[in-house]
Amino acid sequence: MKNFLISSLVFFYLMLVSVRSDVIQETCDKAARGDPPTIRLDFCLSAFEGNPKAKSATSVADLVEISIETSIANATSMGSLITSLLDKKSIGIFARNCLEDCSELYSLAVSNLRRGGKAFEGKDFGSANIEITAAMDAPITCEDGFKEKGLVSSLTKENKNFFQLTAIPLVFMKMVQK
């Protein structure tokens, strides 16, 4: 009887873990197949990889909240990266101005994402969408600043990643609303 009980518990635990990982796989797959396809499947899956909260997610709504938190962490990290680039004495005045603008944009993005997360928690999907979309503009505007000055952005890869990260909660939110 004792062996049966232990075996049953192990079986149910494995089933629960399997269901949880399926939520991520299925949701990312559906987002990647969307119309238009805004999110790359491999990027979406890797955004949740290694996140302990993601491993315990049981719904798309859980994934929205986790992806907002991930976007906030990434925007904060971008601020640190930009600060380290600004510390270099070798950058020119135009590049410095662009980086300062990008720093401000990412700082605003953090605020937008926090407000978007709170709106989502309160089921105010319209406000959440507006706030997260505003955060999504940061990498685009950052890149445009460099282009306008005829400079090559030193943040292109990071800006593309942040754009994808902020697209994830927006696409997932649409799934929650259906």
C-alpha positions in Angstrom: 0.0 0.0 0.0 2.8 2.4 0.9 4.6 1.8 -2.4 1.3 2.4 -4.3 0.9 5.7 -2.5 4.4 6.8 -3.2 4.1 5.8 -6.9 0.8 7.6 -7.2 2.3 10.8 -5.7 5.3 10.6 -8.1 2.9 10.1 -11.0 0.7 13.0 -10.2 3.7 15.3 -9.6 5.2 14.3 -13.0 1.8 15.0 -14.6 1.6 18.4 -13.0 5.1 19.3 -14.1 4.3 18.1 -17.6 1.1 20.2 -17.7 2.9 23.3 -16.5 5.6 23.0 -19.2 2.9 22.4 -21.8 1.3 25.8 -20.9 4.6 27.5 -21.9 5.1 25.4 -25.0 1.5 25.7 -26.2 1.2 29.4 -25.5 4.5 30.3 -27.2 3.7 28.1 -30.1 0.3 29.7 -30.6 1.9 33.2 -30.3 4.5 32.3 -32.9 1.8 31.1 -35.3 -0.2 34.2 -34.8 -1.4 36.6 -37.5 0.9 38.4 -37.9 3.6 36.3 -36.3 5.1 38.9 -33.8 7.0 36.4 -31.6 9.7 33.9 -32.5 9.0 30.5 -30.9 12.6 29.9 -29.8 12.8 33.4 -28.3 9.5 33.0 -26.4 10.5 29.6 -25.0 13.9 30.9 -23.9 12.3 33.9 -22.2 10.7 31.5 -19.7 13.6 29.1 -19.4 15.2 29.0 -16.0 12.5 31.2 -14.4 11.2 29.3 -11.4 7.9 31.2 -11.5 7.4 30.0 -15.1 7.9 26.4 -14.1 4.9 26.7 -11.8 2.7 28.6 -14.2 -0.6 26.9 -14.9 -2.3 29.5 -17.2 -1.7 32.0 -19.9 -2.5 34.8 -17.3 0.3 33.5 -15.2 2.6 33.8 -18.2 1.5 37.4 -18.8 2.5 38.4 -15.3 5.8 36.5 -15.6 6.6 38.1 -19.0 5.9 41.6 -17.6 8.3 40.9 -14.7 10.9 39.6 -17.2 10.5 42.8 -19.3 10.9 45.0 -16.3 14.1 43.1 -15.3 15.4 43.5 -18.9 14.6 47.2 -19.1 16.4 47.7 -15.7 19.4 45.8 -17.1 19.4 47.9 -20.2 19.6 51.0 -18.0 22.7 49.5 -16.3 24.2 48.6 -19.7 23.7 52.2 -21.0 25.2 53.6 -17.8 28.3 51.5 -18.4 28.5 52.7 -22.0 28.2 56.3 -20.9 31.1 55.8 -18.5 33.4 55.3 -21.4 35.3 58.5 -22.2 35.9 57.5 -25.8 32.3 58.0 -27.0 31.4 61.0 -29.0 29.0 63.7 -28.0 26.3 62.5 -30.5 26.5 58.9 -29.3 26.5 60.2 -25.7 23.3 62.1 -26.4 21.7 59.1 -28.0 22.6 56.9 -25.1 21.2 59.4 -22.6 18.0 59.5 -24.5 17.9 55.7 -24.5 18.5 55.7 -20.8 15.5 57.9 -20.2 13.4 55.8 -22.6 14.2 52.6 -20.7 13.5 54.3 -17.4 10.1 55.3 -18.7 9.6 51.8 -20.0 10.1 50.3 -16.5 7.4 52.7 -15.2 5.1 51.8 -18.1 5.5 48.1 -17.5 4.9 48.4 -13.8 1.6 50.3 -14.5 0.8 47.7 -17.2 1.3 44.9 -14.7 -0.9 46.5 -12.1 -3.6 47.2 -14.7 -3.5 43.5 -15.9 -3.8 42.3 -12.3 -6.9 44.5 -12.0 -8.2 43.0 -15.3 -8.0 46.5 -16.9 -6.8 45.1 -20.1 -7.1 48.3 -22.1 -4.8 50.2 -19.8 -2.4 47.3 -19.6 -2.2 47.2 -23.3 -1.6 51.0 -23.5 1.2 50.9 -20.9 3.0 47.8 -22.3 2.7 49.2 -25.8 4.3 52.4 -24.6 7.2 50.5 -23.1 7.5 48.6 -26.4 8.3 51.9 -28.1 11.5 52.4 -26.1 13.8 50.2 -28.3 12.3 51.6 -31.5 12.8 55.2 -30.5 16.3 54.4 -29.1 17.3 52.9 -32.5 15.8 55.8 -34.4 17.8 58.3 -32.3 21.1 56.7 -33.5 19.9 56.6 -37.1 18.8 60.2 -37.1 22.4 61.2 -36.2 23.9 58.8 -38.8 25.3 56.6 -36.1 25.3 52.8 -35.7 23.6 51.9 -32.4 25.6 49.9 -29.9 22.3 48.6 -28.5 20.7 47.0 -31.6 20.7 43.4 -30.4 19.5 44.4 -26.9 16.8 46.7 -28.4 15.5 43.8 -30.6 15.4 41.5 -27.6 13.5 44.0 -25.4 11.0 44.6 -28.3 10.4 40.8 -28.4 10.1 40.6 -24.6 7.4 43.3 -24.5 5.6 41.7 -27.4 5.1 38.5 -25.4 2.8 39.9 -22.7 0.8 41.8 -25.3 0.1 38.8 -27.5 -0.5 36.6 -24.4 -3.0 39.2 -23.0 -5.1 38.8 -26.2 -5.3 35.1 -25.6 -6.5 35.8 -22.0 -9.2 38.1 -23.2 -10.7 35.6 -25.7 
